């Protein structure tokens, strides 16, 4: 009996071991499946480019739609179906780019030619994506994405209502246009396909104005075009006719001394938190070229940043007035060549007008506007910028004192500060500049009553008559 019991006990131990072993194997396999990246269980994340949650997307069936997919295990299959309410057709899909490390895929969707025949103005896109995971009995994780679609095949319409006759290199021009599109997304003026100028609402709905400049450092004039785009990717372009006139700069040769560099250029660099080179030439060039570029960028950025608040500023621009009892020491558009020990070391444009009378003379505004900048501005010294609306601003540089703060609204005749010699200058004076969307333009035009009347006032008044006349004709037709 004792022998038999021993055998039973051994048999029981063997069975128990087998069960434990099987359990360990099952747990090991389960753990492998559970924790292995091969069996990851997260479904792909699918999003349309520029998608806003809860909003439909727009499509013209011509511009491809981009879909972004986040999936670390890779994409096994992808399908996109367009449904216009009556018909289904599959969209062509192609992976345009992939970032395997981050698991981000960019898929481009194109409509087949048959889609161009549809007259539907709405529909849905249904996307089905499977990843490379072995989860779900090796089928992979699945994501379904549905989004409403607005079909828009029409490009925006552009009509130039009125524009100034001529634009000069360094000078300004005005244009007013009507732009229509029920899904209008963006509109702007392109100069030479190099500079972009914003357009502002004008007088009535769907009408816009832009005051532009031909930057003085661009010699060749290739054209001014109004560009309009809608949410579906349709784009229109309309050329604005301008007669043109190139600029002939006055060349100034200026000698740079050690005293000027040590007392002015290096001081400007220090006050601008820039490293100061030991070399006289390097210090001057860094202040005159590198710092100048940074200062011009600041001017542009500050001016354009305020465009969002431009509607707060009533556009009541009149002719600007020269500083009282001041002599003009430098004109706009002078091309300055700088020499040190008879060797040319740099050159630059002078982009404003320099007026000087007595030291620390009063500076008065001649047009209302909003103060958008008051600070130290490198080569320009202590400066003030006033926004007058429609992207036009005035710059007052090298001041010794300022009587305004950023955000102040000033009227014509306001004492805003006093002249000085701050910045990279030889003596006390005012640098007066006109900024067109942040680019310094020729102030002489804005100081000329006849130019203002012919190019600005008449262009705007002519546009208003046309706009109101068109509206009256429309009412009479109805």
ABEGO torsion letter per residue (X at the ends): XAAAAAAAAAAAAAAAAAAAAAAAAAAAAAAAAAABAAABABBBBBBBBGBBBGBBBBBAGABBBBBBBBBAAEBABBBBBBBAGABBBBBBBBBABBBAAAGBBBBBBBBBAAAAABABABEBBBBBBBBABABGGGAEBBBBBBBBBBBBABBBBBBBABBBABBBBGBBBBBBBBBBBAABABBBBBBGGABBBBBBBBGBBGBBBBBBBBBAABABBAEBBBBBBBAAGBBBBBBBBBBBBBBBBBBBBBBBBAAAAAAAAAAAAAAAGBBBBABAAAAAAAAAAAAAAAAAAAAAAAAAAAAAAAAABBBABBBBBBBBGBBBABBBGBBBBBBBGGBBABBBBBABBBBBBBBGBBBBBABBEBBABBBBBEAAEBBBBBBAEGGBBBBBBGBABBABBBGBBBBBGBBAEBBBABEBBABBBBBBBBBBGGBBBBAAAAABAAAAAAAAAAAAAAAAAAAAAAAAAAAAAX
